Amino acid sequence: MKASKIRELNNEELVAKLADLKKELFNLRLSHSSGQLSNNMALSLCKKDIARVQTVLKQRESTQQGG
């Protein structure tokens, strides 16, 4: 997911997206450990998406605090 698309979402949507991505990462790790994951890049892409969402949330938090 592109960072520009993430910035378009409001805070509630970002929190929901973060929860979904963490569930997806859990499922990907489970598939990887059992040897059923066919696309190993999916793990790193999911991790990067989580980092992007967390970054946008932190940026918004710091701007709301006057930072």
N, C-alpha and C positions, 0 to 999 in steps of 0.2 A: 504494500500500500504506500502511495506517495505521501510525502510530508505535507504537501499542499492540501490533499484530501483530508488528512488528519486535522489540520488547522481549521477546516470548515465545520467540524463537528463541535457541539457544545460540550460542556464538562460532563454532564450526565451520560451523553453518548460515548464520550471517551472512556469513562469508567466502565461502562458496559462492554465496550470494545476490548478494553484491557482484560476483563474477566474472560471474555470469549477466547482471546489469544492465549491466555494462560492455560485454559482448558485444552485448546488445540495443541499447545506445546507438550502438555502432559501426555496426550494421546499419541503424538508423534514420537515422544521418547519411549513410550510403551511399545509402539510398533517397531521402533529401531532396536530395542533390546531383545525383542522376540524374533528379529530377523525378517520381519514382514514389510519393512519400509523400503519402497522401491526408489524413492527420490530423496537422497540424503540432503539435498539443498533445501528441502522444505524446513528442516530444523533451523538452519541458520537464517532463513528468510523470516521465520516466525519470531526468532529471537530479536532480529533487527526491527520488526514491526512493533514488538513490545517496547523496545528501547525508544522508538520514535514517539509512541503514545505517551510513555512516561516523561520524555523530554518536554513535550508540549504541555502536559499537565504541570510540570515543575515551572516552566516559563510563565504560565498563566498565574500560578500561585505566587510567584515572586513579583509579578506586575501588580497583582491585587494588593499586596502588602506594601506597595510603594517603593519596591526595590530597584 
